[in-house]
Amino acid sequence: MKVKINRKKIISNLVEIPQEATIRFWQKEMTLLKRLEKKYGIDFLAQLQEEKKLPTLAFLFAEWKAKLLDIEHKEFYYNRLHKEDLSTEEKIGNDAQIKVKKTIKQFLS
């Protein structure tokens, strides 16, 4: 069962929310979060902590920040992949059926 994602909480962790946040503010930030989610994944964004809260998520689309975010993203998934014991994970997909071609010796015998 999937855990429900609280996108407003993710935004509030990253962005300084104005006192009188309008629906336009939330629409803009949700749109930007969805774009980031397509690129980096929600797991990464949920754990992301900035040193200082940003005025808007649009800052994460700046070229220099996007490069830093890419590096953090790769480190996050690399560390996560190597930290987990993959033998306990649930199997995905079917086993591959590999057909070995006969050698000439096997064919002639």
TORKOL-4160 file (C-alpha; in steps of 0.2 Angstrom, whole numbers, padded with zeros to 4 digits, m for minus):
109
<pt num="1" X="0000" Y="0000" Z="0000"/>
<pt num="2" X="0007" Y="0017" Z="m0005"/>
<pt num="3" X="0009" Y="0031" Z="0007"/>
<pt num="4" X="0000" Y="0047" Z="0003"/>
<pt num="5" X="0012" Y="0060" Z="m0002"/>
<pt num="6" X="0009" Y="0077" Z="0006"/>
<pt num="7" X="0016" Y="0089" Z="m0007"/>
<pt num="8" X="0011" Y="0105" Z="0003"/>
<pt num="9" X="0023" Y="0099" Z="0017"/>
<pt num="10" X="0037" Y="0096" Z="0004"/>
<pt num="11" X="0034" Y="0114" Z="m0003"/>
<pt num="12" X="0034" Y="0121" Z="0015"/>
<pt num="13" X="0051" Y="0112" Z="0019"/>
<pt num="14" X="0059" Y="0120" Z="0004"/>
<pt num="15" X="0050" Y="0137" Z="0002"/>
<pt num="16" X="0047" Y="0152" Z="0013"/>
<pt num="17" X="0028" Y="0153" Z="0012"/>
<pt num="18" X="0021" Y="0171" Z="0013"/>
<pt num="19" X="0009" Y="0176" Z="0027"/>
<pt num="20" X="m0006" Y="0178" Z="0015"/>
<pt num="21" X="m0002" Y="0164" Z="0003"/>
<pt num="22" X="m0015" Y="0165" Z="m0011"/>
<pt num="23" X="m0021" Y="0150" Z="m0022"/>
<pt num="24" X="m0010" Y="0157" Z="m0036"/>
<pt num="25" X="0005" Y="0155" Z="m0025"/>
<pt num="26" X="0001" Y="0137" Z="m0022"/>
<pt num="27" X="m0004" Y="0133" Z="m0040"/>
<pt num="28" X="0013" Y="0140" Z="m0046"/>
<pt num="29" X="0023" Y="0130" Z="m0033"/>
<pt num="30" X="0013" Y="0114" Z="m0036"/>
<pt num="31" X="0017" Y="0116" Z="m0055"/>
<pt num="32" X="0035" Y="0118" Z="m0051"/>
<pt num="33" X="0035" Y="0103" Z="m0039"/>
<pt num="34" X="0027" Y="0092" Z="m0052"/>
<pt num="35" X="0040" Y="0097" Z="m0065"/>
<pt num="36" X="0054" Y="0093" Z="m0052"/>
<pt num="37" X="0045" Y="0077" Z="m0047"/>
<pt num="38" X="0046" Y="0071" Z="m0065"/>
<pt num="39" X="0064" Y="0074" Z="m0066"/>
<pt num="40" X="0070" Y="0069" Z="m0049"/>
<pt num="41" X="0057" Y="0058" Z="m0041"/>
<pt num="42" X="0046" Y="0062" Z="m0025"/>
<pt num="43" X="0057" Y="0052" Z="m0013"/>
<pt num="44" X="0072" Y="0063" Z="m0017"/>
<pt num="45" X="0062" Y="0079" Z="m0015"/>
<pt num="46" X="0054" Y="0073" Z="0001"/>
<pt num="47" X="0071" Y="0071" Z="0009"/>
<pt num="48" X="0079" Y="0087" Z="0001"/>
<pt num="49" X="0084" Y="0100" Z="0014"/>
<pt num="50" X="0090" Y="0117" Z="0009"/>
<pt num="51" X="0102" Y="0127" Z="0020"/>
<pt num="52" X="0090" Y="0142" Z="0018"/>
<pt num="53" X="0072" Y="0142" Z="0012"/>
<pt num="54" X="0069" Y="0148" Z="m0005"/>
<pt num="55" X="0057" Y="0161" Z="m0010"/>
<pt num="56" X="0051" Y="0150" Z="m0024"/>
<pt num="57" X="0055" Y="0133" Z="m0032"/>
<pt num="58" X="0059" Y="0142" Z="m0048"/>
<pt num="59" X="0076" Y="0144" Z="m0040"/>
<pt num="60" X="0079" Y="0125" Z="m0042"/>
<pt num="61" X="0078" Y="0127" Z="m0061"/>
<pt num="62" X="0093" Y="0139" Z="m0062"/>
<pt num="63" X="0107" Y="0131" Z="m0072"/>
<pt num="64" X="0120" Y="0131" Z="m0058"/>
<pt num="65" X="0107" Y="0125" Z="m0045"/>
<pt num="66" X="0101" Y="0111" Z="m0057"/>
<pt num="67" X="0118" Y="0105" Z="m0059"/>
<pt num="68" X="0120" Y="0104" Z="m0040"/>
<pt num="69" X="0103" Y="0096" Z="m0038"/>
<pt num="70" X="0108" Y="0083" Z="m0051"/>
<pt num="71" X="0124" Y="0078" Z="m0041"/>
<pt num="72" X="0113" Y="0077" Z="m0025"/>
<pt num="73" X="0101" Y="0066" Z="m0034"/>
<pt num="74" X="0114" Y="0054" Z="m0040"/>
<pt num="75" X="0122" Y="0053" Z="m0023"/>
<pt num="76" X="0105" Y="0050" Z="m0015"/>
<pt num="77" X="0100" Y="0035" Z="m0026"/>
<pt num="78" X="0118" Y="0028" Z="m0026"/>
<pt num="79" X="0119" Y="0028" Z="m0007"/>
<pt num="80" X="0101" Y="0022" Z="m0006"/>
<pt num="81" X="0105" Y="0008" Z="m0018"/>
<pt num="82" X="0120" Y="0002" Z="m0009"/>
<pt num="83" X="0113" Y="0004" Z="0009"/>
<pt num="84" X="0098" Y="m0008" Z="0006"/>
<pt num="85" X="0100" Y="m0027" Z="0006"/>
<pt num="86" X="0093" Y="m0031" Z="m0011"/>
<pt num="87" X="0091" Y="m0049" Z="m0007"/>
<pt num="88" X="0076" Y="m0045" Z="0004"/>
<pt num="89" X="0067" Y="m0034" Z="m0010"/>
<pt num="90" X="0052" Y="m0041" Z="m0018"/>
<pt num="91" X="0055" Y="m0049" Z="m0035"/>
<pt num="92" X="0050" Y="m0039" Z="m0050"/>
<pt num="93" X="0046" Y="m0047" Z="m0067"/>
<pt num="94" X="0048" Y="m0064" Z="m0074"/>
<pt num="95" X="0064" Y="m0074" Z="m0075"/>
<pt num="96" X="0073" Y="m0073" Z="m0092"/>
<pt num="97" X="0073" Y="m0088" Z="m0103"/>
<pt num="98" X="0090" Y="m0089" Z="m0111"/>
<pt num="99" X="0092" Y="m0101" Z="m0126"/>
<pt num="100" X="0110" Y="m0107" Z="m0128"/>
<pt num="101" X="0115" Y="m0110" Z="m0146"/>
<pt num="102" X="0122" Y="m0127" Z="m0150"/>
<pt num="103" X="0140" Y="m0128" Z="m0155"/>
<pt num="104" X="0145" Y="m0137" Z="m0171"/>
<pt num="105" X="0151" Y="m0152" Z="m0160"/>
<pt num="106" X="0134" Y="m0153" Z="m0151"/>
<pt num="107" X="0125" Y="m0151" Z="m0168"/>
<pt num="108" X="0134" Y="m0165" Z="m0176"/>
<pt num="109" X="0133" Y="m0178" Z="m0162"/>
